[in-house]
Amino acid sequence: MASPNLLIDGLPAEILVSLPELEDLVVVDRPIVFSIGKAQLLAQFSRKDHVLLVEIAVVERGGEGVLSTLIETIEAAAKTRHYNAIEWTVLARNCQVPNPKLMRVLESLGFEVRHTDTGSEFYWHRKSINDSLLRRRS
């Protein structure tokens, strides 16, 4: 569960998600830097049809609640903007000092290890957030 005390660039998640200009500021298909609590993140957000593409490149000074806050906030924002799914790419496999806890958490959330053409590894996951699709699967 996301930590209610963690701010994203100084804003509570529920305020950030409700900003009308959020998509114009974030889904820009180029790297952006933002903070969650004391952590600094480098990520890129883009869209392909009705799928939100999220690439997390760097998380510095991450800690308890950062990952869950990130995931829950992005899912809430995508759902309110009527995306059908989120495709996550997390470049945590080729760090100089990989975080074993992060790897365990990502794997427990259903992320799988994939390989690029050059042999680099990354975590990937596609999550449907379309209510009608989710109801059909139940």
C-alpha positions in Angstrom: 0.0 0.0 0.0 1.3 3.5 -0.8 2.5 5.6 2.0 0.1 8.6 2.5 3.1 10.6 3.8 5.1 10.4 0.6 4.8 13.4 -1.6 5.5 13.3 -5.4 7.3 16.5 -6.3 5.8 18.1 -3.2 2.2 17.0 -3.9 0.0 14.3 -2.4 -0.7 11.5 -4.9 -4.4 12.2 -5.0 -3.8 15.9 -5.9 -1.3 15.0 -8.5 -3.6 12.5 -10.2 -6.4 15.0 -10.4 -4.3 17.7 -12.1 -5.9 18.4 -15.6 -2.5 19.1 -17.1 -0.7 16.1 -15.6 -0.6 14.1 -18.9 0.7 17.1 -20.8 3.5 17.5 -18.3 4.4 13.9 -17.9 3.5 11.8 -20.9 6.1 13.5 -23.1 8.1 10.6 -24.5 11.4 11.9 -23.0 13.1 11.4 -19.7 11.9 13.3 -16.7 13.2 13.5 -13.2 10.9 13.7 -10.2 10.9 12.9 -6.5 8.8 10.6 -4.3 9.6 11.4 -0.7 13.4 11.6 -0.5 13.9 9.3 -3.6 14.8 10.8 -7.0 13.5 9.0 -10.1 14.4 9.1 -13.8 11.6 7.8 -15.9 10.0 8.2 -19.3 6.2 8.1 -20.0 4.7 7.7 -23.4 1.5 6.3 -24.9 0.8 3.9 -27.7 -2.9 3.7 -28.6 -4.6 3.3 -25.2 -1.6 1.9 -23.4 0.6 4.0 -21.1 4.2 3.1 -21.5 6.3 3.6 -18.3 10.1 3.2 -18.3 11.8 3.5 -14.9 15.5 4.0 -15.4 16.9 5.1 -12.1 15.6 5.3 -8.5 18.1 6.9 -6.1 17.6 6.8 -2.3 14.4 4.7 -2.7 12.9 3.2 0.4 9.8 1.9 2.0 6.7 3.0 0.2 8.4 4.5 -2.9 7.6 1.7 -5.3 4.0 1.2 -4.0 3.4 4.9 -4.2 4.7 5.0 -7.7 2.7 2.1 -8.9 -0.6 3.1 -7.2 -0.3 6.7 -8.4 0.4 5.8 -12.0 -2.4 3.2 -12.0 -4.8 5.8 -10.6 -3.8 8.4 -13.2 -4.0 5.9 -16.1 -7.5 4.7 -15.0 -8.9 8.3 -14.7 -7.5 9.0 -18.2 -9.1 5.9 -19.6 -6.0 4.0 -20.6 -6.6 0.2 -21.1 -3.3 -1.0 -19.8 0.1 0.0 -18.5 3.3 -1.5 -19.8 6.1 -1.2 -17.3 9.8 -1.4 -18.1 12.2 -1.2 -15.1 15.9 -1.1 -15.9 17.0 -2.5 -12.5 18.8 -5.6 -13.7 22.0 -3.9 -15.1 22.7 -1.5 -12.3 26.2 -1.3 -10.9 24.8 -2.3 -7.6 21.5 -4.1 -8.2 19.0 -3.9 -5.4 18.0 -7.5 -4.5 15.0 -6.4 -2.5 13.6 -4.4 -5.5 14.1 -7.5 -7.7 12.2 -9.7 -5.3 9.4 -7.1 -5.0 9.1 -6.7 -8.8 9.0 -10.5 -9.3 6.4 -10.9 -6.6 4.2 -8.3 -8.5 4.4 -10.4 -11.7 7.2 -8.6 -13.5 9.3 -10.8 -15.7 12.9 -10.6 -16.9 13.2 -9.8 -20.5 16.3 -9.3 -22.7 17.2 -6.6 -25.3 18.8 -7.4 -28.6 22.2 -6.4 -27.0 21.8 -8.8 -24.1 20.8 -6.3 -21.4 18.1 -7.5 -19.0 15.1 -5.5 -17.7 11.9 -6.2 -15.8 8.7 -5.9 -17.8 5.0 -6.2 -16.9 1.7 -5.4 -18.6 -1.2 -4.6 -16.4 -4.7 -4.2 -17.7 -6.6 -1.4 -16.0 -9.7 -1.5 -18.2 -12.6 -2.4 -16.0 -14.5 -4.4 -18.6 -11.5 -6.5 -19.3 -10.9 -7.2 -15.6 -14.6 -8.2 -15.1 -14.4 -10.7 -18.0 -11.4 -12.3 -16.4 -13.1 -12.8 -13.0 
